[in-house]
Amino acid sequence: MNFGLALLLLGGFLLGGAWSIWRSDSDTAGRTGPQVAFAVILLLSAVLASAAGILRLV
């Protein structure tokens, strides 16, 4: 397996994690601050891993 492909897969996994955290909300309070922060961190990590994977494949 190519390292660029592995980075793309990691980016997809992180993107799925960010989506999962974003979709899960509390019954009463909605999304909490740490929940939003963690989703944003995962989203940025997913973008960086995907961009690195694409650049690695090029």
C-alpha positions as CSV (number, residue, x, y, z in Angstrom):
1,M,0.0,0.0,0.0
2,N,1.2,3.4,-0.9
3,F,1.8,5.9,1.9
4,G,-0.3,8.6,0.1
5,L,-3.2,6.1,0.0
6,A,-2.8,5.4,3.7
7,L,-2.9,9.1,4.4
8,L,-6.1,9.4,2.4
9,L,-7.7,6.6,4.3
10,L,-6.6,8.2,7.6
11,G,-8.2,11.5,6.4
12,G,-11.4,9.7,5.6
13,F,-11.4,8.0,9.0
14,L,-10.9,11.3,10.8
15,L,-13.6,12.9,8.7
16,G,-16.0,10.2,9.7
17,G,-15.1,10.7,13.3
18,A,-15.7,14.5,13.1
19,W,-19.1,13.8,11.4
20,S,-20.0,11.3,14.2
21,I,-19.1,13.8,16.9
22,W,-21.0,16.6,15.2
23,R,-24.1,14.4,14.8
24,S,-24.2,13.3,18.4
25,D,-25.8,16.0,20.6
26,S,-27.2,16.0,24.1
27,D,-30.9,15.7,24.6
28,T,-31.2,18.9,26.5
29,A,-28.2,21.2,25.9
30,G,-27.5,20.5,22.2
31,R,-23.8,20.5,21.3
32,T,-21.4,21.3,24.1
33,G,-18.3,23.4,23.7
34,P,-15.7,20.6,24.0
35,Q,-17.8,18.5,21.6
36,V,-17.6,21.3,18.9
37,A,-13.9,21.9,19.6
38,F,-13.1,18.2,19.2
39,A,-15.1,18.0,16.0
40,V,-13.2,21.0,14.6
41,I,-9.9,19.5,15.6
42,L,-10.8,16.2,13.9
43,L,-12.0,18.1,10.8
44,L,-8.7,20.0,10.5
45,S,-6.7,16.8,11.0
46,A,-8.7,15.1,8.3
47,V,-8.1,18.0,5.8
48,L,-4.4,18.0,6.6
49,A,-4.1,14.2,6.2
50,S,-6.1,14.2,3.0
51,A,-4.0,17.1,1.5
52,A,-0.8,15.4,2.5
53,G,-2.0,12.1,0.9
54,I,-3.0,13.9,-2.3
55,L,0.4,15.7,-2.5
56,R,2.2,12.4,-1.7
57,L,0.4,10.7,-4.7
58,V,1.2,13.5,-7.1
